[in-house]
Amino acid sequence: MISPSILSANFSNLEKEFNIMNEEQVNFIHLDIMDGNYVPNISFGPGVIKSLRTLTDICFDTHLMINNPEKFIEEFAKVGSEIITIHPDSTIHLNRTISLIKSFGLKAGLAINPHQSIDVLDYTIEDLDLVLVMSVNPGFGGQSFIDNSLRKINSIRDLIEKRKLETMIEVDGGIKLNNAKKVLDAGADILVAGSAIFDGKNTRENIRKFKGLL
């Protein structure tokens, strides 16, 4: 499955980009929310998502790279997010925050940064719909894929199968057409791609190429 990250899209012509994603029937649309504290960058918030929700019925895959996400879960739910992914070190009471996400009828995801162990999943994965493997350090688009992420993806896939779960694995960071297959082969279900899709001229063609790999 493919989840284009609009952080790399042309924000002066987002309606056109959304029309293409609608017509090409992408599986998800990835929304990167950054607060300038958890990560050294700022993106956009619920108000923008509310406006974007009028452009599509495609599932909004919302990645909160923010501190204290529990304060904003309800607001993101109200504006149309359908998956909310948080970071384990962004909230004090992780299980409570995961439960809060699910209390609004949303799917809950947990993101694992490149330097982080997957040990946190030992006590949370049964409650998760999605694990997001960050294959770059979060905060900026256009970074290169970190190769040892493949081993992490494979380990998470083994854990999911061992516990007979249906949790999906999503991978975000440096995903290109030339490395997408090995990421899928390692056990990923969903590929997040930003600059590899929104290159300013070939959005439709790029989506089709990724879907061809899937």
The 8 nearest C-alpha neighbors of each residue, nearest first, counted from 0:
[[1, 189, 26, 188, 190, 213, 2, 210],
 [0, 2, 190, 189, 26, 25, 191, 3],
 [1, 3, 27, 191, 28, 29, 190, 26],
 [4, 2, 192, 28, 191, 29, 193, 5],
 [5, 3, 29, 193, 6, 192, 30, 191],
 [4, 6, 8, 7, 3, 30, 193, 29],
 [5, 7, 4, 8, 31, 193, 30, 140],
 [8, 6, 5, 193, 194, 197, 4, 9],
 [9, 7, 5, 197, 6, 10, 13, 16],
 [8, 10, 11, 12, 13, 7, 199, 197],
 [11, 9, 13, 12, 8, 5, 7, 6],
 [10, 12, 9, 13, 14, 8, 15, 16],
 [13, 11, 10, 9, 14, 15, 16, 8],
 [12, 14, 16, 10, 15, 9, 11, 17],
 [13, 15, 17, 16, 12, 18, 54, 51],
 [14, 16, 18, 13, 17, 12, 19, 20],
 [17, 15, 13, 19, 18, 14, 20, 12],
 [16, 18, 20, 14, 19, 15, 21, 13],
 [19, 17, 21, 15, 16, 20, 22, 14],
 [18, 20, 22, 16, 17, 21, 23, 203],
 [21, 19, 17, 23, 18, 22, 25, 24],
 [22, 20, 24, 18, 19, 23, 17, 55],
 [21, 23, 19, 24, 20, 18, 25, 17],
 [22, 24, 20, 21, 25, 19, 203, 206],
 [25, 23, 21, 22, 20, 26, 57, 19],
 [24, 26, 20, 27, 23, 1, 2, 21],
 [25, 27, 1, 0, 2, 24, 57, 58],
 [28, 26, 2, 58, 25, 57, 59, 60],
 [27, 29, 2, 59, 3, 60, 58, 4],
 [28, 30, 4, 60, 2, 3, 61, 59],
 [29, 31, 61, 62, 60, 4, 32, 5],
 [32, 30, 62, 61, 33, 29, 63, 6],
 [31, 33, 63, 64, 42, 43, 62, 30],
 [34, 32, 41, 64, 42, 65, 35, 40],
 [33, 35, 41, 65, 36, 37, 40, 38],
 [34, 36, 40, 39, 41, 38, 33, 37],
 [37, 35, 38, 34, 39, 65, 66, 40],
 [36, 38, 65, 66, 64, 35, 34, 39],
 [37, 39, 138, 36, 35, 40, 33, 64],
 [40, 38, 35, 138, 36, 37, 41, 34],
 [39, 41, 35, 38, 138, 33, 34, 42],
 [42, 40, 33, 35, 34, 43, 39, 32],
 [41, 43, 33, 32, 40, 34, 44, 31],
 [44, 42, 32, 47, 41, 33, 45, 46],
 [43, 45, 46, 47, 32, 48, 42, 33],
 [44, 46, 48, 47, 75, 49, 78, 74],
 [47, 45, 49, 48, 44, 50, 78, 43],
 [46, 48, 50, 49, 45, 44, 51, 43],
 [49, 47, 51, 45, 50, 46, 52, 78],
 [48, 50, 78, 46, 52, 47, 51, 45],
 [49, 51, 47, 48, 52, 53, 46, 54],
 [52, 50, 48, 53, 54, 49, 47, 55],
 [51, 53, 49, 54, 50, 55, 48, 79],
 [52, 54, 51, 50, 55, 49, 56, 48],
 [55, 53, 51, 52, 17, 14, 56, 50],
 [56, 54, 57, 52, 53, 21, 17, 51],
 [55, 57, 58, 52, 54, 53, 21, 59],
 [58, 56, 55, 27, 59, 28, 26, 21],
 [57, 59, 27, 81, 60, 28, 56, 26],
 [60, 58, 80, 28, 81, 61, 27, 29],
 [59, 61, 29, 82, 28, 30, 27, 58],
 [62, 60, 30, 83, 82, 59, 29, 80],
 [63, 61, 84, 31, 83, 30, 32, 64],
 [62, 64, 32, 85, 65, 84, 61, 31],
 [65, 63, 33, 32, 37, 62, 38, 85],
 [66, 64, 37, 34, 63, 33, 68, 67],
 [65, 67, 89, 37, 68, 90, 36, 64],
 [66, 68, 90, 69, 89, 70, 65, 91],
 [69, 67, 70, 71, 66, 65, 72, 90],
 [68, 70, 67, 72, 71, 96, 90, 99],
 [71, 69, 68, 67, 72, 73, 74, 66],
 [70, 72, 74, 68, 69, 73, 75, 67],
 [73, 71, 75, 69, 74, 70, 76, 68],
 [74, 72, 76, 75, 71, 77, 103, 70],
 [73, 75, 77, 71, 76, 72, 78, 45],
 [76, 74, 72, 78, 77, 73, 80, 45],
 [75, 77, 73, 80, 74, 79, 78, 72],
 [76, 78, 74, 75, 79, 73, 80, 49],
 [79, 77, 49, 75, 76, 80, 48, 45],
 [78, 80, 76, 77, 81, 52, 49, 75],
 [79, 81, 59, 76, 75, 82, 61, 78],
 [80, 82, 105, 59, 58, 79, 106, 60],
 [83, 81, 106, 60, 105, 61, 80, 107],
 [84, 82, 61, 107, 62, 108, 106, 60],
 [83, 85, 108, 62, 109, 107, 63, 61],
 [84, 86, 109, 63, 110, 108, 62, 87],
 [85, 87, 110, 89, 88, 109, 111, 64],
 [88, 86, 89, 93, 90, 85, 109, 110],
 [87, 89, 86, 90, 91, 93, 66, 85],
 [90, 88, 66, 86, 87, 67, 65, 91],
 [89, 91, 67, 88, 92, 93, 87, 66],
 [92, 90, 93, 89, 88, 67, 87, 96],
 [93, 91, 95, 90, 94, 96, 87, 97],
 [92, 94, 96, 95, 90, 91, 87, 97],
 [95, 93, 97, 96, 92, 98, 123, 126],
 [94, 96, 98, 93, 92, 97, 99, 69],
 [95, 97, 99, 93, 98, 94, 69, 92],
 [98, 96, 94, 100, 99, 95, 107, 93],
 [99, 97, 95, 101, 96, 100, 102, 94],
 [98, 100, 96, 102, 97, 101, 95, 103],
 [101, 99, 97, 98, 102, 103, 105, 107],
 [100, 102, 105, 98, 104, 103, 99, 106],
 [101, 103, 99, 104, 100, 98, 105, 97],
 [104, 102, 101, 105, 100, 76, 99, 73],
 [103, 105, 101, 102, 106, 100, 81, 76],
 [106, 104, 101, 81, 103, 82, 100, 107],
 [105, 107, 82, 128, 101, 81, 83, 108],
 [106, 108, 83, 128, 127, 84, 82, 100],
 [109, 107, 84, 129, 130, 127, 128, 83],
 [108, 110, 130, 85, 84, 86, 131, 129],
 [111, 109, 131, 86, 132, 130, 85, 84],
 [110, 112, 132, 133, 115, 131, 113, 109],
 [111, 113, 133, 115, 114, 110, 136, 132],
 [114, 112, 115, 133, 134, 136, 135, 111],
 [115, 113, 112, 116, 111, 136, 133, 135],
 [116, 114, 112, 113, 111, 117, 118, 119],
 [117, 115, 118, 114, 119, 111, 113, 112],
 [116, 118, 119, 120, 115, 111, 155, 151],
 [119, 117, 120, 116, 121, 122, 115, 123],
 [118, 120, 117, 121, 122, 123, 116, 87],
 [121, 119, 123, 124, 118, 122, 117, 125],
 [120, 122, 119, 118, 123, 124, 117, 158],
 [123, 121, 120, 124, 119, 125, 118, 126],
 [122, 124, 120, 126, 125, 121, 127, 119],
 [123, 125, 120, 127, 126, 122, 121, 166],
 [126, 124, 123, 127, 164, 122, 166, 128],
 [127, 125, 124, 123, 128, 97, 107, 98],
 [128, 126, 124, 107, 129, 125, 108, 166],
 [127, 129, 166, 107, 106, 108, 167, 126],
 [130, 128, 108, 167, 166, 127, 168, 131],
 [129, 131, 168, 109, 108, 110, 169, 167],
 [130, 132, 110, 169, 170, 109, 168, 111],
 [133, 131, 170, 111, 110, 134, 169, 130],
 [132, 134, 112, 171, 135, 111, 113, 170],
 [133, 135, 172, 145, 144, 148, 171, 113],
 [136, 134, 172, 133, 144, 145, 137, 113],
 [135, 137, 113, 112, 138, 133, 134, 139],
 [138, 136, 135, 139, 38, 133, 112, 64],
 [137, 139, 38, 40, 39, 136, 140, 33],
 [140, 138, 137, 141, 40, 142, 136, 39],
 [139, 141, 142, 7, 138, 193, 194, 6],
 [140, 142, 194, 173, 139, 143, 193, 172],
 [143, 141, 173, 140, 135, 144, 172, 139],
 [144, 142, 173, 145, 141, 135, 172, 174],
 [143, 145, 173, 134, 172, 135, 146, 174],
 [146, 144, 134, 147, 148, 135, 143, 113],
 [145, 147, 148, 149, 144, 134, 150, 143],
 [146, 148, 149, 150, 145, 151, 134, 113],
 [147, 149, 151, 146, 150, 134, 145, 152],
 [150, 148, 152, 147, 151, 185, 146, 153],
 [149, 151, 153, 148, 152, 147, 154, 185],
 [150, 152, 148, 154, 149, 153, 155, 147],
 [153, 151, 149, 155, 150, 154, 185, 186],
 [152, 154, 156, 150, 185, 151, 155, 186],
 [155, 153, 157, 151, 156, 152, 150, 158],
 [156, 154, 158, 152, 157, 153, 159, 151],
 [155, 157, 153, 159, 154, 158, 186, 152],
 [158, 156, 154, 160, 155, 159, 161, 153],
 [157, 159, 155, 161, 156, 160, 162, 154],
 [160, 158, 156, 164, 162, 157, 161, 163],
 [159, 161, 163, 157, 162, 158, 156, 164],
 [160, 162, 158, 159, 163, 157, 164, 156],
 [161, 163, 159, 160, 164, 158, 125, 157],
 [164, 162, 160, 161, 159, 165, 158, 166],
 [165, 163, 159, 162, 166, 160, 125, 161],
 [164, 166, 167, 163, 159, 128, 160, 129],
 [167, 165, 128, 129, 164, 127, 159, 168],
 [168, 166, 129, 188, 128, 130, 165, 169],
 [169, 167, 130, 187, 188, 129, 131, 189],
 [168, 170, 189, 131, 190, 187, 188, 130],
 [171, 169, 132, 190, 131, 191, 133, 189],
 [172, 170, 191, 133, 134, 132, 190, 169],
 [173, 171, 134, 135, 174, 144, 133, 142],
 [172, 174, 144, 143, 142, 175, 141, 135],
 [173, 175, 172, 192, 179, 178, 144, 171],
 [176, 174, 177, 178, 195, 179, 173, 192],
 [175, 177, 179, 178, 209, 174, 195, 208],
 [176, 178, 175, 179, 180, 174, 181, 182],
 [179, 177, 175, 180, 176, 181, 174, 182],
 [180, 178, 182, 176, 181, 175, 177, 174],
 [181, 179, 183, 182, 178, 184, 212, 177],
 [180, 182, 184, 183, 179, 178, 185, 149],
 [183, 181, 185, 179, 180, 184, 187, 149],
 [182, 184, 187, 180, 186, 185, 181, 179],
 [183, 185, 181, 186, 182, 180, 187, 179],
 [186, 184, 182, 153, 183, 149, 152, 181],
 [187, 185, 183, 184, 156, 153, 152, 188],
 [186, 188, 183, 168, 189, 169, 182, 185],
 [189, 187, 168, 169, 167, 0, 186, 183],
 [190, 188, 169, 0, 1, 187, 168, 170],
 [191, 189, 1, 170, 169, 2, 192, 0],
 [190, 192, 2, 171, 3, 170, 1, 4],
 [193, 191, 3, 174, 4, 195, 196, 190],
 [194, 192, 4, 7, 195, 196, 3, 197],
 [193, 195, 197, 196, 7, 198, 141, 192],
 [196, 194, 193, 175, 192, 197, 198, 174],
 [197, 195, 205, 194, 202, 193, 198, 206],
 [198, 196, 194, 8, 202, 199, 7, 193],
 [197, 199, 194, 200, 196, 195, 201, 202],
 [200, 198, 197, 201, 202, 9, 8, 196],
 [199, 201, 198, 202, 197, 203, 204, 196],
 [202, 200, 204, 203, 205, 198, 199, 197],
 [203, 201, 205, 197, 196, 204, 200, 206],
 [204, 202, 206, 205, 201, 19, 207, 23],
 [203, 205, 207, 201, 206, 202, 208, 196],
 [204, 206, 208, 196, 202, 207, 203, 201],
 [207, 205, 209, 203, 208, 204, 210, 196],
 [206, 208, 210, 204, 205, 209, 211, 203],
 [207, 209, 211, 205, 206, 210, 204, 212],
 [210, 208, 206, 212, 211, 207, 205, 176],
 [209, 211, 213, 207, 212, 208, 206, 1],
 [210, 212, 208, 209, 213, 207, 206, 205],
 [213, 211, 209, 210, 208, 180, 179, 176],
 [212, 210, 211, 209, 0, 180, 1, 183]]
